[in-house]
Structures are given as C-alpha cells and as structure tokens.
Amino acid sequence: PFLKGIEVLPGEESAKAITECEEASQKSQAAVNAATTFLRTKLAEAKRLVPDLAASVTEELTAHQARLEAAAKKLADFKKETMERKMAAIMAEVVDAVSACEKKMEVLTKAAEVFSSDSLESTSSETLKEALEKTTAAEKEASAAMLEVRKCFASKQKEAKGPDAVQALGKVQGRINACQQELMKQKKAAASGDKLIKGKEILTEEDAKIKKIEDELEVAEKKVKPGEEEAALGIEEAKVSDEEVEAMATAFVEGQKTLRDSTRAIEANAASAPPSLKALLQKLSERSKAALAKITELMAVTKDQRERVMSEASVREAKGKVDEIDKCLEKVNDAELPFLKGIEVLPGEESAKAITECEEASQKSQAAVNAATTFLRTKLAEAKRLVPDLAASVTEELTAHQARLEAAAKKLADFKKETMERKMAAIMAEVVDAVSACEKKMEVLTKAAEVFSSDSLESTSSETLKEALEKTTAAEKEASAAMLEVRKCFASKQKEAKGPDAVQALGKVQGRINACQQELMKQKKAAASGDKLIKGKEILTEEDAKIKKIEDELEVAEKKVKPGEEEAALGIEEAKVSDEEVEAMATAFVEGQKTLRDSTRAIEANAASAPPSLKALLQKLSERSKAALAKITELMAVTKDQRERVMSEASVREAKGKVDEIDKCLEKVNDAELPFLKGIE
C-alpha cells in the first residue's frame, strides 16, 4: 500500500497497512532471531567436531549466516520506514483532535464573554442566566473535547518512540496547554457570574421573607401596644386574647429562626459580591437584625400573658404525648397475643412474624416514650424560670404526666425483655437443629473414611482404597456443606442475639460446632494420606512401565552398537550401524533422558511421604531409572563420532530450512508494504 506514492493513507487503511507491516516485520524478526541463535549455537558446536568435519560444517553454516545478515539489514531498513510512516499517521490524528478542541474553545469564549465585560454588575439576571446556560453547555463540550485530546495524545505518546516523535508531540503539547488555560479562564469567569446570579436571587428571596415578617410584626405591634386614643387616656396595655398570644408566640419563634437563617445567607453572599450588590445585601442584613430586635421587644411586652398561655399549651401537649404512648402500648398488647396461648416457641415462620411484630411495636412505643421524656424534661426546666405561682402549678401538672410516662416506660421495658427471651428461644431452636443435622453428616463421613485410619492401610488394595476415597469425598462434601450451613446460621443468630444470656447460650452450641469441625479436619487428613497411598501405587505402576520400555529399547540399541561375541572374538571393537539408525537412536536417547529424569523426580517426590513398604519399592524403581540413564550415557559415548557427524548434517539441513523460511517472511513484508508505495506517505 505504501509503494503507490501515498505515504499517509486514509485513517483505517493507514492503520491496517501499518499493522500488517508491523506484524510482518515482527514475524520476520522472530525468524531472524531464531536463525541467528540457531546458527550461533551450531557454529559453536562445530568447533568441537573433528577437524575435517568441523571445517565443512562451518563453511556451509557461514554461507547461510551471510544470507541471514543480508536479510536482517533489509528488515532493519523496512522497520525504520514503517516507524516513519506510523509517526506521520500519529501526528495527523493528534493535530485533528487539537483543531477540533480549539474550535470548541472559541464557542466557549463567545458564550462566556458577558462574564468578563465591564457592565457585568448592571446586566440583568435573565441575561446572566441565559449566558450561564450557554456557557455551561459549551464548557461541557469543550471539556469533552479536551479529554478526547488528552486521551489521543497519551495514546500516541505510548506509540511514538525516539527524539523526533517526542519533538513533534512537544509542539502539539503547547497548543493543548493553551486550550487548557482558556478553559480554566472561562470556567473562572462563569463561576463569578454564577455567584452574582445567586447573590441577586438571595437578595430577592430574603427580601420577600423579611418583608413578610416585618408586615406580621407591624400587625402584632398594633395588637399588643395601645393605640393613640388609649395612650391619651393613660392605658399602657392593649387587650389581646389568649389564642392570639399563643399564635404570636409561635410566630415569634419561627420568625427568629427565619431571620437568623436569612442573616447568615445574606452575609455569606455579601462577602464575595460586587460593590453595588454588596451594599444592597448589607442594608437587607440590617433590616433582618432590626426585625429580630422588634421580636425581642414584643416578646417582652407580652411576657406574662405569653408565659401563662404557652405553659398551658405545654401541659396539653404533654398530656397528648402520654396519651399517644398509651395507644402504642395497646398495639404492643395486640402484637403479644400469639405468645399468650401457652406456646412460647412458635413454629418457624409464625415465630419470626410474631417476634418481628413485637419488635416493631416496641420500637414505635420506645420512640414515643423517648419523645415524651425529652419534651417533659425540657418543659419542666422551662417551668423553673416562670413566676413562682405559675411555676408551681405548671410543674405539678407536668409531674403528674411524667408519672404516667414512667409507668408506661416500665411496662414497655418488661415487654422488650420478654420479647428478647422469646427471640432467644427461637434462635437457639434453629441453631441446635442445624448442629444436629451436621453431626449426623459427620457420622456418615467417619464411617466412610474408617479404612484410612485402620492398621492394615498399607496392605489394602488400590481398588478398595479408591472406592473408600470416592465415598469419603462424597460424604466430606455433604459434611462441609452442613458445616457451612451451621456457621451461616450461627453467624446470623449472633447478630440477632444481644446480651450476656444470648452470648452464653450460643457459647454452648459453639462447643458442638468446634467438635464437628475437628472431626471434619481429622477425616480430611486421613483421606489425604489414603489418597497419597493410591497415587504412590499408581506412580509405581506407571513409571515402572515407562522405565521397562526404555530398558528394552536400550537393550536393542546396545546389540546394534556393540559387537557380538563372534565379532569380539575376531578383535572387532565396533559394530556397523547405518546413519538413519544412529539419528533415530540419538533422538531416542534425548527423549529417554528426559523421560527418565521426569520419572526419577516423580518417584522420589512420592517416596518422601510414602509408607515404609511402598517407599522401598519406589526407591528400587528410582535406582533402575538412574541405571538406565547411565546406560544411555554409555551408548552415546560409543556412537559419539558417527552421531556427531549425522546430527551436524541434520543441523545444516535445518539451518537452510530456517533461512528459507525468512525469505518467505520477507516476501510477506514486501506484500504488506504495497499500500505505501502508491506515492502517498
């Protein structure tokens, strides 16, 4: 693709062509590396051959090495050209992403220009909100474009290697940084505009709240202070009904809270507001504080009547809260009914449902008791600050309601205790059932695994051991599942059970669970020793067969390479063996050495933990394996000269094959480069 005169191909075509070039060069490089290593090894081995053979083998291998070096140079040039083409493609993609991001930044700057103008403070809230909405949308798109640029840049940084790539990416980095700075600048400007909008909204909202309270205070003042005619007649107090005073007292408390919240909100926004808005917010804060002072003044005017009226209201509210507790206790009685039939431990689902209803009823009752207790404590403390006569009467009535509350709280405490006892009984029943089921599974496991703990374990047949192991594995699986179920149940009940009684009861069950766990581990260990014995016997059989096969093959090979009795009597020291037979023997010797070493390791690994009688058999087998290894070494020495010549010839043939394979790979390299040979870089 690159040989058509187009060096920078369109996106997908470029990526595909570069990938194919890289894959082709990787495969070619792998072939070059393999051939280089092979030739280096074989040239080193050739030096150890007899002189004439060493010279001929070295000459042929050197010729193949020359071909290899030429191919390696061609491949290096191709890899350099591929990297240059890849760099061009990389930069094109990054530059496109940066250009797109810069356009998004222009849109953002245009949308946010009102927040950097000199007339910002005089701009209407509607205009600011509209600009903020556009800026937010543009900022979102610009941020997404910036994120895409950074992802693309980071990806290309990983791909690009070398100083040229770093320099090219460095130039693009400058444009990216400029975009980032512009983004932060416009974000900051929009944030100041957002603060201005919120300040104006606070001004409008809090002004409405304060105006409403000012109007209400004006009405209240007219009610509690005498008018001009009454003042002229010497009347110092106006007549206000108890209902009006109670309503005023509630309104005063709510007004104080609203005004304090408004003052805090106004002052928080005034701190960072522009000068003109700051002055308006400060004036509004002063009005809020003036309204608070007016509430304090009116509360002082209505003090005596207000305290009497609010004290009477507190007594009524206290009575209502205690009455509510009595209703809650009626529901407690209804929830307890299933347990009043003479059955303390109900069947599973019925018990869970009844206990849940009891707990829910007691929780609601406790919440009502807590609320009433807090209310009465607060009101009794407030009563102490009243005038003596009023304080005495209010305290007397509140104390009476407190006595009713304490009686209800005691009844509720007794009910909660009984509910916990019933819950504990239900909990223990479920856990005990689970433990009993687990103990039965343990009995089955112990029975299945008894052969592994018997004195005649070593003499037991493999078939009997395998059958017992199969049964033990199945029983162990069921026992483990039962143990897991017990632990889940126990953990769940531990969370439900609270208090020392619950902990003590569960502690007793824990002892039985631990006993089951110990039995499970004991039988697992016994079965594991039986499994080792089975594997040891299998290893003995399998490795004996492998060693016997090699021993037989070595016996045949020895007859071929050593002279018989007649040849030895005639003084013939070597037997005649064909090159094909020697090559086959050499391969068989290498495979035999590997098999014997593996066998020796496997035998010795199993012998370490095997019972005495099996250990002795495994040790004998290990000695046979080592003897066979020694025999291979002996026969390799006998065939050394012929074997080295035959194997060297085989190495030369293989070297030629590897270099021929590289030539085929380079043909594929040429095919992969075609898109770049169109004249477009």
ABEGO torsion letter per residue (X at the ends): XAAAGBABBBBAAAAAAAAAAAAAAAAAAAAAAAAAAAAAAAAAAAAABBAAAAAAAAAAAAAAAAAAAAAAAAAAAAAAAAAAAAAAAAAAAAAAAAAAAAAAAAAAAAAAAAAABAAAAABBAAAAAAAAAAAAAAAAAAAAAAAAAAAAAAAAAAABBEAAAAAAAAAAAAAAAAAAAAAAAAAAAAAAAAAAAAAAAAAAAAAAAAAAAAAAAAAAAAAABBBAAAAAAGBABBBBBAAAAAAAAAAAAAAAAAAAAAAAAAAAAAAABBAAAAAAAAAAAAAAAAAAAAAAAAAAAAAAAAAAAAAAAAAAAAAAAAAAAAAAAAAAAAAAAAAAAGBABBBBAAAAAAAAAAAAAAAAAAAAAAAAAAAAAAAAAAAAABBAAAAAAAAAAAAAAAAAAAAAAAAAAAAAAAAAAAAAAAAAAAAAAAAAAAAAAAAAAAAAAAAAABAAAAABBAAAAAAAAAAAAAAAAAAAAAAAAAAAAAAAAAAABBEAAAAAAAAAAAAAAAAAAAAAAAAAAAAAAAAAAAAAAAAAAAAAAAAAAAAAAAAAAAAAABBBAAAAAAGBABBBBBAAAAAAAAAAAAAAAAAAAAAAAAAAAAAAABBAAAAAAAAAAAAAAAAAAAAAAAAAAAAAAAAAAAAAAAAAAAAAAAAAAAAAAAAAAAAAAAAAAAGBX
